């Protein structure tokens, strides 16, 4: 009888702890215009996060937050350096700005080449400043270290 009570108590404890450890929590980042972008990632599915700065084609400085998930998807949040000093970087920024003005485009859509980019399993968000990329990284890092509840950040762009 004592043994049965001990087994039942152990099973109850395991069930309670399992629920606590399997708490399903998410991280969500929303663009100002939610129809243009919104990402929700289950924290348990994240395998790695990174914040890094690099030079694209050796000249254009980008800062990027990458969130890798179990499976095949990576989420990338990036922005061009706020003060790009290279001639090629300034020219690229000016050309992008002029193209946006001419097209009336008020978004920061990343460009993709079909079919390569469309099937790369990368989900990309171009943000307007490096500070916003760092904000995304700090938010995901905070909740990934201590996944107690769902985290939502609005207007990441």
C-alpha positions as CSV (number, residue, x, y, z in Angstrom):
1,X,0.0,0.0,0.0
2,X,2.8,2.4,0.9
3,X,4.5,1.5,-2.3
4,X,1.4,2.3,-4.4
5,X,1.1,5.7,-2.7
6,X,4.8,6.4,-3.4
7,X,4.3,5.5,-7.1
8,X,1.2,7.7,-7.4
9,X,2.9,10.6,-5.7
10,X,5.9,10.3,-8.0
11,X,3.6,10.1,-11.1
12,X,1.7,13.2,-9.9
13,X,5.0,15.1,-9.4
14,X,6.3,14.0,-12.8
15,X,3.1,15.2,-14.4
16,X,3.2,18.6,-12.7
17,X,6.9,19.1,-13.6
18,X,6.3,18.0,-17.2
19,X,3.7,20.7,-17.6
20,X,6.0,23.3,-16.2
21,X,8.9,22.3,-18.4
22,X,6.8,22.0,-21.5
23,X,5.2,25.4,-21.1
24,X,4.7,26.6,-24.7
25,X,6.0,30.1,-25.0
26,X,6.6,32.2,-28.1
27,X,8.5,35.3,-29.3
28,X,6.7,37.6,-31.7
29,X,8.0,40.6,-33.6
30,X,5.6,42.8,-35.5
31,X,6.3,45.3,-38.2
32,X,4.3,48.6,-38.0
33,X,2.2,47.4,-40.9
34,X,1.4,43.8,-39.8
35,X,0.3,42.9,-43.3
36,X,3.9,43.4,-44.4
37,X,5.5,41.2,-41.7
38,X,5.0,39.5,-38.4
39,X,7.0,36.6,-37.0
40,X,6.1,34.2,-34.2
41,X,8.7,31.6,-33.1
42,X,8.3,29.0,-30.4
43,X,11.2,29.4,-28.0
44,X,11.7,25.7,-27.7
45,X,12.4,25.5,-31.4
46,X,15.3,28.0,-31.3
47,X,18.7,26.4,-31.7
48,X,20.9,29.5,-31.9
49,X,20.8,33.2,-32.0
50,X,23.6,35.6,-33.2
51,X,24.2,39.3,-33.6
52,X,27.0,40.2,-36.0
53,X,28.3,42.9,-38.3
54,X,29.9,42.2,-41.6
55,X,30.8,43.8,-44.9
56,X,28.6,42.7,-47.8
57,X,30.8,42.4,-50.9
58,X,33.6,43.9,-48.9
59,X,32.1,47.4,-48.8
60,X,28.5,47.7,-47.4
61,X,28.4,47.3,-43.7
62,X,25.4,45.3,-42.3
63,X,24.4,44.4,-38.8
64,X,22.3,41.2,-38.6
65,X,20.5,39.3,-35.9
66,X,20.0,35.7,-37.0
67,X,17.7,33.2,-35.2
68,X,18.1,29.6,-36.3
69,X,15.4,27.1,-35.5
70,X,15.3,23.3,-35.3
71,X,14.4,22.2,-38.7
72,X,15.3,24.3,-41.7
73,X,14.4,27.9,-41.1
74,X,16.6,30.9,-40.2
75,X,15.1,34.3,-39.4
76,X,17.3,37.3,-40.3
77,X,16.8,40.9,-39.1
78,X,19.3,43.3,-40.6
79,X,20.1,46.9,-41.3
80,X,22.8,48.8,-43.2
81,X,25.2,50.7,-41.0
82,X,23.9,54.1,-39.9
83,X,27.0,55.9,-40.9
84,X,28.5,54.1,-43.9
85,X,31.8,55.7,-44.7
86,X,32.7,53.8,-47.9
87,X,32.0,55.4,-51.3
88,X,30.3,52.2,-52.5
89,X,28.2,52.1,-49.3
90,X,27.1,55.7,-49.7
91,X,26.3,55.1,-53.4
92,X,24.3,52.0,-52.6
93,X,22.3,53.8,-49.9
94,X,21.6,56.8,-52.2
95,X,20.6,54.5,-55.1
96,X,18.2,52.6,-52.8
97,X,16.7,55.8,-51.5
98,X,16.2,57.3,-54.9
99,X,14.6,54.0,-56.2
100,X,12.2,54.0,-53.3
101,X,11.3,57.7,-53.9
102,X,10.6,57.0,-57.6
103,X,8.5,53.9,-56.9
104,X,6.6,55.4,-54.0
105,X,7.8,52.4,-51.9
106,X,7.7,53.1,-48.2
107,X,8.8,49.7,-47.1
108,X,12.1,47.9,-46.6
109,X,11.4,44.7,-48.5
110,X,14.5,42.6,-48.9
111,X,15.1,41.6,-52.6
112,X,15.2,38.0,-53.6
113,X,16.2,36.3,-56.7
114,X,13.9,33.5,-57.9
115,X,14.3,30.6,-57.4
116,X,17.4,30.7,-55.2
117,X,16.1,33.2,-52.6
118,X,12.6,31.9,-52.6
119,X,13.5,28.5,-51.5
120,X,16.5,29.3,-49.2
121,X,14.5,28.8,-45.9
122,X,15.6,32.2,-44.8
123,X,13.0,34.6,-43.6
124,X,14.4,38.2,-43.9
125,X,13.4,41.5,-42.4
126,X,15.2,44.6,-43.4
127,X,15.0,47.2,-40.6
128,X,15.7,50.9,-40.8
129,X,18.5,51.1,-38.3
130,X,21.2,49.1,-36.5
131,X,19.6,50.1,-33.2
132,X,16.4,48.2,-34.2
133,X,18.4,45.1,-35.0
134,X,20.1,45.2,-31.6
135,X,16.6,45.7,-30.0
136,X,15.4,42.5,-31.7
137,X,18.5,40.6,-30.6
138,X,18.2,41.8,-27.0
139,X,14.5,40.8,-26.9
140,X,15.0,37.3,-28.3
141,X,18.1,36.8,-26.1
142,X,16.2,37.8,-22.9
143,X,13.4,35.4,-23.4
144,X,15.5,32.5,-24.8
145,X,17.6,32.5,-21.7
146,X,14.5,32.5,-19.4
147,X,11.4,31.3,-21.3
148,X,8.8,32.1,-18.7
149,X,6.2,33.8,-20.9
150,X,5.5,34.9,-24.4
151,X,7.3,38.1,-25.5
152,X,5.9,40.5,-28.2
153,X,7.8,43.5,-29.6
154,X,5.8,45.9,-31.8
155,X,6.9,48.2,-34.6
156,X,10.4,46.6,-35.1
157,X,10.8,48.5,-38.3
